[in-house]
Amino acid sequence: MENSKIAVIGAGSMGGAILSGLIAAGTAADSITASTATTQSAKALANKFGIKSFALDASATANSDASQDADVLLIAVKPAKVLETLEEIKASVKDGALVISIAAGVTTESMEHAIGSKASVIRAMPNTPSIVGHGVTGIAKGKSANDNQLALAKDLFETVGQAIVVDEEKINALSTISGSGPAYVFYFAEKLMTAAKKMGFSEKEANLMVRATFLGSATLLAASSDSPETLRAQVTSPNGTTMQATARFDEADLEKVFIEATEAALARAIELGKNK
Ligand SMILES: NC(=O)c1ccc[n+]([C@@H]2O[C@H](COP(=O)([O-])OP(=O)(O)OC[C@H]3O[C@@H](n4cnc5c(N)ncnc54)[C@H](OP(=O)(O)O)[C@@H]3O)[C@@H](O)[C@H]2O)c1
């Protein structure tokens, strides 16, 4: 990746996070370009990272301008705009370039069709902890991409966390676990905050306790070789207080809820994919 020129097409929250990871990992600012819809966002990126940025509201060729010298193009626009963006940059993309899309639901086959034979295509599904360098990204290669390009994509996403290579047919399933997963965790945090306030703690106290508990537990989980089940058992003495609480989770059959929740997310991903 060291000698690759990288273009981030649609550098918003996720594209911007990866951009930030690349810079933090030592990628030279002059080897990165970016494009956005508005001049305001483009300027903010240029000021923050010292990269060259282009805005569509200033020039209709912004995406092509950002793409023309790039060896790797990270497509991070909204899913509905991916194929039209690829059509738009097709003429200016370098021969042999690698296109990596992080858009949910857009298949490598449809992207390969849109970009033509000049470029290879990889599809990836990062998650929002990438913003703080602790993301998990699933990566799947299209028919047009080779193993070296897959390794390059892995290096790129490892600048913002960990990466896992899967077959494309598994990307939707992965998105129901690690892609949506942060929302499940935040949902739990929300509910624990409500319970803390019900116990009489102030918003500030509840906030501190819940955030610190999630951070501490996640750090312990990451640092320990014990399974989540073993770590849970360490907090749960037989017939003690915690056991009373987790018994309520068991009564609510949380395992079934999680299975049904991820199955519902998968069904929606499949439905959305049919429109692409
Ligand atoms: N957020 C997540 O959790 C997550 C996780 C995995 C994958 N993704 C995928 O990441 C992609 C981006 O999501 P996001 O949350 O980062 O969205 P976002 O914050 O709205 O960012 C979109 C970016 O695209 C720019 N843009 C809009 N239209 C454009 C165009 N025609 N050409 C070039 N740039 C354009 C926007 O410019 P302005 O800033 O000027 O508006 C913005 O910088 C989506 O495809 C999504 O499926 C997101």
The ligand as an SDF file (V2000), in Angstrom:
LIG
                    3D

 48 52  0  0  0  0  0  0  0  0999 V2000
  -21.9270    4.3160    8.6730 N   0  0  0  0  0  0  0  0  0  0  0  0
  -21.8360    2.9790    8.7980 C   0  0  0  0  0  0  0  0  0  0  0  0
  -22.0320    2.3600    9.8450 O   0  0  0  0  0  0  0  0  0  0  0  0
  -21.4430    2.1590    7.6160 C   0  0  0  0  0  0  0  0  0  0  0  0
  -20.9800    0.8370    7.8410 C   0  0  0  0  0  0  0  0  0  0  0  0
  -20.6130    0.0780    6.7350 C   0  0  0  0  0  0  0  0  0  0  0  0
  -20.7400    0.6040    5.4630 C   0  0  0  0  0  0  0  0  0  0  0  0
  -21.2110    1.8660    5.2960 N   0  0  0  0  0  0  0  0  0  0  0  0
  -21.3500    2.3770    3.9330 C   0  0  0  0  0  0  0  0  0  0  0  0
  -20.5520    3.5290    3.7930 O   0  0  0  0  0  0  0  0  0  0  0  0
  -21.1370    4.3630    2.7940 C   0  0  0  0  0  0  0  0  0  0  0  0
  -21.1330    5.7790    3.3040 C   0  0  0  0  0  0  0  0  0  0  0  0
  -21.8740    5.8560    4.4990 O   0  0  0  0  0  0  0  0  0  0  0  0
  -21.5900    7.0220    5.5340 P   0  0  0  0  0  0  0  0  0  0  0  0
  -22.3090    6.6520    6.7740 O   0  0  0  0  0  0  0  0  0  0  0  0
  -20.1270    7.3290    5.5930 O   0  0  0  0  0  0  0  0  0  0  0  0
  -22.3610    8.2380    4.7780 O   0  0  0  0  0  0  0  0  0  0  0  0
  -22.0960    9.7900    4.8670 P   0  0  0  0  0  0  0  0  0  0  0  0
  -21.4580   10.1680    6.1590 O   0  0  0  0  0  0  0  0  0  0  0  0
  -23.3490   10.4570    4.4510 O   0  0  0  0  0  0  0  0  0  0  0  0
  -20.9980   10.0550    3.7250 O   0  0  0  0  0  0  0  0  0  0  0  0
  -21.2750   10.0990    2.3720 C   0  0  0  0  0  0  0  0  0  0  0  0
  -20.2120   10.9630    1.7120 C   0  0  0  0  0  0  0  0  0  0  0  0
  -20.4480   10.9420    0.3090 O   0  0  0  0  0  0  0  0  0  0  0  0
  -20.3920   12.2570   -0.1880 C   0  0  0  0  0  0  0  0  0  0  0  0
  -21.1960   12.2520   -1.4030 N   0  0  0  0  0  0  0  0  0  0  0  0
  -22.5510   12.2910   -1.5440 C   0  0  0  0  0  0  0  0  0  0  0  0
  -22.8920   12.1840   -2.8310 N   0  0  0  0  0  0  0  0  0  0  0  0
  -21.7190   12.0540   -3.5220 C   0  0  0  0  0  0  0  0  0  0  0  0
  -21.4060   11.8880   -4.8850 C   0  0  0  0  0  0  0  0  0  0  0  0
  -22.3520   11.8100   -5.8190 N   0  0  0  0  0  0  0  0  0  0  0  0
  -20.1110   11.7900   -5.2370 N   0  0  0  0  0  0  0  0  0  0  0  0
  -19.1160   11.8480   -4.2950 C   0  0  0  0  0  0  0  0  0  0  0  0
  -19.3510   11.9990   -2.9920 N   0  0  0  0  0  0  0  0  0  0  0  0
  -20.6460   12.1030   -2.6130 C   0  0  0  0  0  0  0  0  0  0  0  0
  -20.9120   13.1200    0.9260 C   0  0  0  0  0  0  0  0  0  0  0  0
  -20.4820   14.4480    0.7380 O   0  0  0  0  0  0  0  0  0  0  0  0
  -20.8670   15.6360    1.7500 P   0  0  0  0  0  0  0  0  0  0  0  0
  -20.0520   15.3820    2.9890 O   0  0  0  0  0  0  0  0  0  0  0  0
  -20.4330   16.8720    1.0500 O   0  0  0  0  0  0  0  0  0  0  0  0
  -22.3350   15.5260    1.9710 O   0  0  0  0  0  0  0  0  0  0  0  0
  -20.2430   12.4360    2.1180 C   0  0  0  0  0  0  0  0  0  0  0  0
  -18.9200   12.9060    2.2530 O   0  0  0  0  0  0  0  0  0  0  0  0
  -22.5300    3.7990    2.5040 C   0  0  0  0  0  0  0  0  0  0  0  0
  -22.5170    3.1710    1.2390 O   0  0  0  0  0  0  0  0  0  0  0  0
  -22.7680    2.8120    3.5940 C   0  0  0  0  0  0  0  0  0  0  0  0
  -23.5330    1.6980    3.1540 O   0  0  0  0  0  0  0  0  0  0  0  0
  -21.5310    2.6670    6.3340 C   0  0  0  0  0  0  0  0  0  0  0  0
  1  2  1  0
  2  3  2  0
  2  4  1  0
  4  5  1  0
  4 48  2  0
  5  6  2  0
  6  7  1  0
  7  8  2  0
  8  9  1  0
  8 48  1  0
  9 10  1  0
  9 46  1  0
 10 11  1  0
 11 12  1  0
 11 44  1  0
 12 13  1  0
 13 14  1  0
 14 15  2  0
 14 16  1  0
 14 17  1  0
 17 18  1  0
 18 19  2  0
 18 20  1  0
 18 21  1  0
 21 22  1  0
 22 23  1  0
 23 24  1  0
 23 42  1  0
 24 25  1  0
 25 26  1  0
 25 36  1  0
 26 27  1  0
 26 35  1  0
 27 28  2  0
 28 29  1  0
 29 30  1  0
 29 35  2  0
 30 31  1  0
 30 32  2  0
 32 33  1  0
 33 34  2  0
 34 35  1  0
 36 37  1  0
 36 42  1  0
 37 38  1  0
 38 39  2  0
 38 40  1  0
 38 41  1  0
 42 43  1  0
 44 45  1  0
 44 46  1  0
 46 47  1  0
M  CHG  2   8   1  16  -1
M  END
$$$$
